[in-house]
Amino acid sequence: MRKDNRRNDEIRKVEIIPNYLKFAQGSVLINFGNTLILCSANIEDKVPPFLKNSDQGWLKAEYSMLPASTMVRTQREYGTLRHGRSVEIQRLIGRSLRSAIDLKQLKEKTIVVDCDALQADGGTRTASITGGYVAIMLALRKSGLEDIALKRQIASISVGIVNNESMLDPDYSEDSNAEVDFNIVMDKSGNIIEIQGTGERKSFSRDELNNMLDYGYKGINELFRVQDAALK
């Protein structure tokens, strides 16, 4: 058992509160244990210059951590002052969420997804993807585009090896001591969209990889149920 009495293959308590913001077309507050992410989605009637006159839409994501989201104050990000980690995370979020949308059916519209970490205790990028999908769904429903623009349901979870044991959905204390770190994005059919995997402090075997994937599949299928409940 882990410090919070979870089994190694057990996710933290996850809650998704839909329509959290008054003015966003779609928004959720999602928590994975003590990690809190505010996700919003809005649809704009324009596309980036490289897609003008293409009859195709786009989705972009922005991610940031609020200064008080961590134990030691994080420097506020604005303008060109961007942390390299935040840029890398928002690219992952954008790639993952684009896989859920039929961009051709959006025509020349852009879905803008904002993910702000209010409190970071591990897994902020995977929580942003999982919550971002629900925010997008709410925005598409409000705009009457759900039936034509939605392609697949997606969710994401992190898995790690800590003290030579595979652990699903590690919190910060576990993640900061992980020998191996994985982020997995999947669709509801069980197809993998993206895997970020790094042997940070040791290499890992094929058996360990398979075990982490099994944990990831289990956790993501639980997240699909949480998403479905939030969207009812």
N, C-alpha and C positions, 0 to 999 in steps of 0.2 A: 504494500500500500504506500501511496505517496503522502506527502505532508498534509494534503487536503483530503486524505482518505479515499482518493480515486484509485481505481485499478489502472494498470499501465495502458489498457486499451479503452479508457473512458475519457470522454470529453468533459470539459467544465460545464457548468450550468450556462445555457445559452438562451437569451431572450431577445426577441425582435419586437420593438414597439413601432408600428406603422404610423404614418402621417404625423410625425413628431413635430414638424415645422409647419407653420400656418401658410406661408407664401410659396414654398417649393411645390412643384407639380408632383413630385414623389419624394418621400423622406422617411428614414427610419433611424431610431437609436438602437444599436445592437451592442449587447454585452456578452463577452466570453469571460466568465468569472469577473475579474476586476478590470478587464480591458473594455473600454467604452469607446465606440466609434459612432460619430454622427455622419450619416450618408444622405446626400440629397441628389436628385436628378431633375434636370430641366431640359426641355426640348426647344432649340432655337431654329428659326427659319433661315439658316445660312450654313455654309460649309467652309472648310479651309480653302485657301486659294488653289491648292493642287487638285481639288475636286470640283471646282466650278464648271458648270455645264456638262457634268459627268452623269447627271441623273442618279447619283448615288449619295447616300448619307454617310455620317461619321459618328463616332463616339470617342470622346476624350475624357480622361480622368485626371483629377488633381488631388494630391494627398499632402497633408501636413500634420505635424504634431504641435499641439498648443504648448506654450512655455511651461505650464504647470502640470503637464501630462506625465512627467517623469519625476523620479526622486530628486534629481538635480536639475534645476531649471534648464529647459531647452531654449536655445536662441530662437527668437521669432523669425519666421521665414516670410519674406515679402520681396516684390520686384525681382531683381536678378540674384538676390541673396537666397540661394537654394542649397540645402544640404544634398550632397551626392546620394546619400541613402534615400532621401525622399524622392528624388528624381527616378532612381532605380525602382522603387516601390510603385510609384504611380504609373510607370511604364508597364509593370506586371499587371496592375489593376486594369489599365486600359486594354491591354491585349486580351486578358481573360474575359472582360465584359463584352468586348467586340465580338467574341466568339458566340455570344448568346443572341446576337441581333442579326437579322437579315438586312444588311446595310443598303442593298438595292431597293428594298421595299420602303425604306425611310425617305427615298427620293433625296432632295437636297435639304436635309435637316440634320442637325447635330445634337446628339444627346450629351450633355455635360454633367459628369458625375463628380461631386465633391465629397471627399472622405477626410474628416478631421478627427484625429485621435484626441479625445478629451482626457483619457487616462490610459496609459500604456503598461500592460503587465504581460507582454508576450503575445504574438500572433496578430499584430495590428494589420498586417497586409492581408492575411487570410480572412480576418473579420471584415475588412473593407470590401473584399470581393463578395463575400456571402451576403452582407448587408446591402452592398451596392446593387446586386441583382434585384433584390426586393424593391429598392427605391426606383429602379428603372421600370419594373413591372407596373408600379403605381402610376408613374408618369405616363407610360404608354396607355394604360387604361383611361386616364383622365383625358388623353388626347385622341382616343378612339383608334389607336394604332396597335393595340395588343395582338389582335388576330392576324395582322399581316406582317408585323415587324419582328415578332418574337420567333427565334429559331430553336433555342434549347434552354433548359434550366441548368444553371451552374452553381457550384459552391466550392469552398476551398478550406483546407485544414493544414496545420503543420504537424510534423512528426519528428522526433529526434531520438538519438541514442544518448542516454545519460547514465554514466556509471555502468556502461556495457549493457544497458537494458533499453529496449525500444519503448518510447513513451509517446502517447497520442496527446496532441494539443498541450504542449508544455507551456507553463507560465514563465515569467521572466527568470525566476530563481533557477528553474530547470534549464531553460533555453540558454542562459548565460554560461552554464556549465556543460553544455552538450558537446559531445565529441563529433556527432554527425547531426546535420540540420537539413530537413526537407520541408518544402512547401508544395502541396499537391492541389491542382485544380482539376475538377472532373465535371462531366455532365450527368444528367439523371439516368442515361443509358449505360453508365459505367465506363464511358470513354474518357481517356485522359487528355486534357487540353494542354496542361503545362506541368512540368516538374522542375523545381529548383532544388538541387541536392548538392551538398558540400560535405566532404570529410574534413571538418575544421581542425580536429585534433587527432584523428586517426582515420585509416581507411576502413572500408566496410565490405563485408562479403555479399555474395549473391543471396544467401539465405537471409541475411540481415536486411537487405534491400527488399526482398519479398515480404518479410515480416512487416516492415514499415509501410509498404503498399497495402497490405491487408488491413493494418490499423487505419490507414488513410481512407480506404473504401468504407470501412465501418463507420468512421466518424462523419464522413461526408454524407452518407445515407441518412444519418441522424439529423444532419443539418437540413437536408431536403424536407424532412418532416416539419422542422421548425419554420422554414420558409413558407411551406404550404399553409401552416396554421396562421401565420401572419398575414397571408394574402387572402384568406377566406373572408 
